């Protein structure tokens, strides 16, 4: 009896894989990093796109991918680039640890692996910035190995296909097991991309197009009328609010003081306007001045800058002062030259707020910079 059930399960998995691949052959998305039908994808392109796509949409990544490939067409070229150039090109993609690890990984592959990515999941996972998902994606898509890169699209398709009611993140191990069970020995790379495409275009987070799904006849979630409610998720905890004070320091020529954040940690290696630490309690004026880059006649600017990170919200107040003399530590940058700095979105918000609120003819001139 057990053998018969296993045979039925294997037969069903085979039917679903065949139906999904047939659908993919007709409806596959045309993506800049995707190889044409019948051709093996370039590992460098797969790796670059997968790092960029972490917690970022396909629509956002497309222009960045093309720009990176035009500027650094090989892993060796990327390895030889200054980190500042890579961080600057990464602006807008967020999660800047990815950019630092991208550069580190390129250096390892170029220097110790003769420019070739390992062709096993285990070998790929030894590289900087490559975790289980990315290793499986590269192994499947670039090397056509029977690996299963379980992303959000995979989880949504599996939850609906098998009517898994356990909420995320608790359901992740079960959904990964179900996904692996459906991965075929033939064309595993196309199967992975087909599942991603299905989740992105048909089995969408909201209003799934079940009538157009190649797996509709196999979908238990649809049969039970709950597909649109899956996967379920535990309620998210409220993100805590942190506070900081930013020091907008300018010289007579209009240059503003910037500093580089430590390479480890949040926004590592990026440029910013100097600030206090970020903490739960608001800062008093006196407390904040202890962290100022220089003693000066600091005055508050109206308003605040707010920004959201994955795990917390941030509210920044601004103090401004003019300074002439030697020091302080940091980089003086002209307003017109700020575009050449590796500035994260948060720093751009701070600069925009300062330019919009700082009085004086110089800042009025650059009001729309």
C-alpha positions in Angstrom: 0.0 0.0 0.0 2.8 2.4 0.9 4.5 1.6 -2.4 1.4 2.4 -4.3 1.0 5.7 -2.5 4.6 6.6 -3.2 4.1 5.7 -6.9 1.0 7.8 -7.1 2.8 10.7 -5.5 5.7 10.4 -7.9 3.4 10.2 -10.8 1.5 13.3 -9.7 4.8 15.2 -9.2 5.9 14.2 -12.7 2.7 15.4 -14.2 2.9 18.7 -12.5 6.5 19.2 -13.5 5.7 18.4 -17.1 2.7 20.7 -17.2 4.7 23.5 -15.6 7.6 23.2 -18.0 5.2 23.1 -21.0 3.6 26.3 -19.7 7.0 27.9 -19.2 8.1 27.1 -22.7 5.2 29.2 -24.0 5.0 32.0 -21.4 8.5 32.4 -19.9 9.4 36.0 -19.0 12.1 37.8 -21.1 14.5 38.9 -18.4 17.9 40.5 -19.1 19.8 37.9 -17.1 17.9 34.9 -18.5 19.5 32.8 -21.2 17.6 32.1 -24.4 15.7 28.8 -24.6 18.0 25.8 -25.0 21.1 27.7 -23.8 22.9 27.5 -20.5 22.9 30.7 -18.5 26.1 32.5 -17.7 27.0 31.9 -14.0 28.2 35.5 -13.6 24.9 36.8 -14.8 22.9 34.4 -12.7 24.9 35.3 -9.6 24.8 39.0 -10.1 21.0 39.0 -10.7 20.3 36.7 -7.7 22.2 39.0 -5.4 20.4 42.0 -6.7 17.0 40.3 -6.5 17.2 39.6 -2.8 14.4 41.6 -1.2 14.1 43.7 -4.4 11.6 43.5 -7.3 12.4 42.3 -10.9 11.3 45.7 -12.3 13.7 47.6 -10.0 16.6 45.3 -10.7 16.5 45.3 -14.5 18.2 48.7 -15.1 20.7 48.1 -12.3 21.7 44.7 -13.8 22.2 46.2 -17.3 24.2 49.1 -15.9 26.5 46.7 -13.9 27.0 44.4 -16.8 27.8 47.3 -19.1 30.4 48.6 -16.6 31.7 45.3 -15.3 31.1 42.6 -17.9 32.9 39.9 -16.1 33.6 38.8 -12.5 37.3 39.8 -13.0 36.2 43.3 -14.0 34.0 43.6 -11.0 36.7 42.4 -8.7 39.1 45.0 -10.0 36.6 47.9 -9.4 37.0 50.1 -6.3 34.4 49.3 -3.6 33.3 52.9 -3.6 32.4 52.6 -7.3 30.4 49.5 -6.6 28.6 51.1 -3.7 27.8 54.2 -5.7 26.4 52.1 -8.6 24.3 50.1 -6.0 22.5 53.3 -4.7 18.8 52.7 -4.6 18.9 48.9 -4.3 19.3 49.0 -0.5 20.6 46.4 1.9 24.2 47.6 1.2 25.8 44.5 2.8 24.8 42.8 -0.4 27.0 45.2 -2.5 30.0 44.7 -0.1 29.6 40.9 -0.3 29.2 41.1 -4.0 32.5 42.8 -4.3 34.2 40.4 -1.9 32.8 37.4 -3.7 34.0 38.7 -7.0 37.5 39.1 -5.5 37.5 35.5 -4.3 36.3 34.0 -7.6 38.7 36.1 -9.6 41.7 35.6 -7.4 41.4 32.0 -6.2 39.0 30.2 -8.6 40.4 31.5 -11.9 37.2 33.5 -12.5 34.9 30.4 -12.4 32.1 29.8 -10.0 31.9 26.4 -8.2 29.5 24.0 -9.8 28.1 22.6 -6.6 25.8 24.0 -4.0 28.3 23.3 -1.2 31.1 25.1 -3.1 28.9 28.1 -3.9 27.9 28.4 -0.2 31.5 28.9 0.8 31.6 32.2 -1.1 30.9 35.6 0.6 27.2 36.6 0.4 25.9 33.3 -1.0 23.5 31.5 1.3 21.4 28.4 0.8 18.8 30.1 -1.5 21.4 31.8 -3.8 23.5 28.7 -4.0 20.5 26.6 -5.0 19.5 29.2 -7.6 22.9 29.4 -9.2 23.3 25.6 -9.1 20.0 25.1 -10.8 19.9 27.9 -13.3 23.5 28.2 -14.2 24.6 24.5 -14.0 21.2 22.7 -14.3 21.7 20.8 -11.1 18.7 19.3 -9.3 18.6 22.1 -6.7 15.5 23.9 -5.4 15.8 27.7 -4.7 12.8 28.3 -2.5 11.9 32.0 -2.6 8.6 33.7 -1.8 7.2 32.6 -5.2 8.0 29.0 -4.4 6.5 29.2 -1.0 3.3 30.8 -2.3 2.9 28.2 -5.0 3.6 25.3 -2.7 1.2 26.6 0.0 -1.6 26.9 -2.4 -0.9 23.7 -4.3 -0.9 21.6 -1.2 -3.3 23.7 0.9 -0.7 24.3 3.7 -2.5 26.2 6.4 0.4 26.6 8.8 1.4 30.3 8.8 4.8 31.6 7.8 7.5 31.5 8.9 6.6 28.2 10.7 5.6 26.6 7.4 8.9 27.2 5.7 10.5 23.8 6.3 7.4 22.0 5.0 7.1 24.2 2.0 10.8 23.6 1.2 10.3 19.9 1.5 7.3 20.0 -0.9 9.2 22.1 -3.4 12.1 19.7 -3.4 9.7 16.8 -4.0 8.5 18.5 -7.2 11.9 19.3 -8.6 12.5 17.1 -11.7 15.7 15.5 -12.6 15.3 16.9 -16.2 15.6 20.7 -16.7 15.7 21.6 -13.0 16.9 25.1 -13.9 14.0 25.7 -16.1 11.7 24.2 -13.5 13.0 26.7 -10.9 12.5 29.7 -13.2 9.1 28.4 -14.2 7.9 28.2 -10.6 9.2 31.8 -10.1 7.4 33.0 -13.2 4.2 31.2 -12.1 4.3 32.9 -8.7 5.1 36.3 -10.2 2.5 36.3 -13.0 -0.3 33.7 -12.3 -0.1 32.6 -8.6 0.1 36.2 -7.5 0.0 37.3 -3.9 -3.4 39.0 -4.4 -6.0 37.9 -6.9 -4.4 34.7 -8.3 -5.3 33.9 -11.9 -6.3 30.3 -11.1 -8.2 29.9 -14.4 -4.9 30.4 -16.3 -2.7 28.2 -14.1 -1.2 25.1 -15.6 -1.4 23.4 -12.2 -5.0 24.3 -11.5 -6.3 20.7 -11.7 -3.7 19.7 -9.1 -4.2 22.6 -6.7 -5.8 21.7 -3.4 -6.0 25.3 -2.3 -8.2 26.1 -5.3 -10.3 23.0 -4.7 -11.0 24.0 -1.1 -11.6 27.6 -2.1 -8.8 29.0 0.0 -6.0 29.6 -2.5 -6.3 33.4 -2.2 -5.8 33.2 1.5 -2.6 31.3 1.3 0.1 31.4 2.5 -1.0 32.6 5.9 1.4 34.6 8.0 1.8 35.3 11.6 1.0 39.0 12.6 4.1 41.1 12.3 5.4 42.7 15.5 5.4 46.5 15.5 8.8 47.9 14.5 10.4 49.9 17.2 11.2 53.6 16.7 14.8 54.9 17.1 15.9 58.5 17.3 19.1 60.3 16.2 20.4 63.8 15.5 22.2 64.8 12.3 24.8 67.5 12.1 24.6 69.5 8.9 27.9 71.4 8.9 28.8 73.8 6.0 31.7 76.0 5.1 31.7 79.4 3.6 32.1 77.9 0.1 28.9 75.8 0.6 30.7 72.5 1.0 29.0 70.1 3.5 30.8 67.7 5.8 30.3 64.0 5.1 31.8 60.9 6.8 32.0 57.2 5.9 30.1 54.7 7.9 32.0 51.7 9.3 32.3 48.9 6.7 30.6 46.5 9.0 27.0 46.9 10.0 24.0 48.8 8.6 24.8 50.9 5.5 28.4 49.8 5.9 30.9 51.8 3.8 28.4 54.3 2.6 28.7 58.1 3.0 26.5 60.0 5.4 26.0 63.4 7.1 27.5 62.9 10.6 25.0 62.0 13.3 24.6 60.7 16.8 24.0 57.0 17.4 20.4 55.8 16.9 18.7 54.9 20.1 15.2 54.3 21.6 15.0 57.5 23.6 15.0 61.0 21.9 18.1 63.1 22.3 18.2 66.3 24.2 20.1 69.2 22.6 22.9 68.9 25.2 23.2 65.2 24.8 23.4 65.5 21.0 26.2 68.1 21.1 28.5 65.6 22.8 28.5 63.7 19.5 28.9 66.8 17.2 31.9 66.6 14.8 33.1 70.1 16.0 32.2 72.7 18.6 30.1 75.3 16.8 26.9 77.4 17.1 24.6 74.5 16.4 21.0 75.5 15.7 18.0 73.2 15.0 16.5 73.0 11.5 12.7 72.7 11.4 11.1 69.3 10.8 12.4 65.7 11.0 13.5 63.0 8.5 11.8 59.7 8.9 13.0 56.4 7.3 12.0 52.8 7.6 14.5 49.9 7.9 13.4 46.2 8.0 13.5 45.9 11.7 13.0 49.5 13.0 11.8 52.9 12.1 14.1 55.9 12.4 13.4 59.6 13.2 16.2 62.1 12.7 16.3 65.7 13.8 18.9 68.1 12.2 21.2 70.7 13.7 23.1 73.1 11.4 26.2 75.2 11.8 28.8 77.1 9.7 32.4 76.3 10.3 35.8 77.7 9.1 39.1 76.3 10.1 41.1 73.0 10.2 39.3 69.7 10.7 37.0 68.1 11.6 37.5 64.5 10.4 35.5 63.7 7.3 35.1 64.7 3.7 34.0 68.2 2.6 31.8 67.9 -0.5 30.4 70.6 -2.6 26.6 70.6 -3.1 27.0 70.0 -6.8 29.3 67.1 -6.2 27.0 65.1 -3.9 25.8 63.0 -6.8 29.2 61.5 -7.1 29.1 60.1 -3.5 28.0 56.7 -2.4 24.9 57.9 -0.6 22.2 55.6 0.7 18.5 56.7 0.4 18.5 57.8 4.0 21.4 60.2 3.4 19.7 61.6 0.3 16.6 62.3 2.4 18.7 64.1 5.0 20.4 66.2 2.3 17.1 67.0 0.6 15.6 68.1 3.9 18.6 70.3 4.8 18.6 71.9 1.3 14.9 72.6 1.6 15.0 74.1 5.0 18.5 75.7 5.5 18.1 79.5 5.0 20.5 81.6 2.9 21.1 82.4 -0.8 23.5 79.4 -1.4 20.8 76.9 -0.4 18.0 78.7 -2.2 20.2 78.4 -5.3 20.3 74.7 -4.8 16.8 74.3 -3.6 15.9 72.0 -6.5 19.3 70.2 -6.7 
